[in-house]
């Protein structure tokens, strides 16, 4: 079995291939992708998972981001497990 190594550089897909990118380019690509989905299908096409083991503050920020930026109430923190 091959040993997996940690990814140190963000990757973006260009012409069907993953290539290394800067963090700014990768974040811009992610924002553009989420913005395109939101524009085409509305906020309810998006959702977010947060970790139940995270702090209350982190979970609060995650739900605030989902509701104000993504315009969705589709957020789950798996607190029932």
C-alpha positions as CSV (number, residue, x, y, z in Angstrom):
1,X,0.0,0.0,0.0
2,X,1.4,3.4,-1.0
3,X,1.9,5.9,1.8
4,X,-0.2,9.1,1.3
5,X,1.4,12.4,1.9
6,X,-0.3,15.6,3.0
7,X,-1.2,18.2,0.4
8,X,0.8,21.3,0.9
9,X,-0.2,23.4,-2.1
10,X,-3.8,24.1,-3.2
11,X,-4.9,22.6,-6.5
12,X,-7.4,24.0,-9.0
13,X,-8.9,22.2,-12.0
14,X,-8.0,23.7,-15.4
15,X,-8.9,21.9,-18.6
16,X,-9.9,18.8,-16.6
17,X,-6.6,18.5,-14.9
18,X,-5.6,19.5,-11.3
19,X,-2.7,22.0,-11.2
20,X,-0.9,23.8,-8.3
21,X,-2.2,27.3,-7.5
22,X,-1.6,30.1,-5.0
23,X,-3.9,30.3,-2.0
24,X,-5.5,33.5,-3.4
25,X,-6.2,31.8,-6.7
26,X,-7.7,28.7,-5.0
27,X,-9.9,30.8,-2.7
28,X,-11.1,32.9,-5.7
29,X,-11.9,29.7,-7.6
30,X,-13.9,28.3,-4.6
31,X,-15.8,31.6,-4.2
32,X,-16.6,31.7,-7.9
33,X,-17.8,28.1,-7.8
34,X,-20.1,28.7,-4.8
35,X,-21.3,32.0,-6.2
36,X,-22.1,30.4,-9.6
37,X,-24.2,27.7,-7.8
38,X,-26.0,30.3,-5.7
39,X,-26.7,32.5,-8.7
40,X,-28.0,29.6,-10.9
41,X,-29.9,27.6,-8.3
42,X,-30.3,29.8,-5.2
43,X,-29.0,29.4,-1.7
44,X,-31.0,26.3,-1.0
45,X,-28.8,24.4,-3.4
46,X,-25.9,24.8,-1.0
47,X,-25.3,23.3,2.5
48,X,-22.7,23.3,5.1
49,X,-21.4,20.7,7.7
50,X,-19.8,21.9,10.9
51,X,-18.1,19.7,13.5
52,X,-19.9,19.0,16.8
53,X,-16.5,18.8,18.5
54,X,-15.7,22.4,17.5
55,X,-16.2,25.2,19.9
56,X,-19.5,27.0,20.2
57,X,-17.9,30.1,18.6
58,X,-16.7,28.2,15.5
59,X,-20.1,26.5,15.1
60,X,-21.8,29.9,15.5
61,X,-19.5,31.5,12.8
62,X,-20.2,28.5,10.5
63,X,-24.0,28.9,10.7
64,X,-23.7,32.7,10.4
65,X,-21.7,32.3,7.2
66,X,-24.2,29.8,5.8
67,X,-27.1,32.0,6.5
68,X,-25.7,35.4,5.6
69,X,-23.3,34.6,2.8
70,X,-24.7,31.4,1.2
71,X,-28.3,32.3,2.0
72,X,-29.1,28.8,3.2
73,X,-30.4,27.3,6.3
74,X,-29.0,23.9,5.3
75,X,-26.4,23.5,8.0
76,X,-25.7,20.5,10.2
77,X,-23.2,20.1,13.1
78,X,-24.0,16.5,13.9
79,X,-24.6,17.3,17.5
80,X,-26.9,14.3,17.9
81,X,-24.0,11.8,17.7
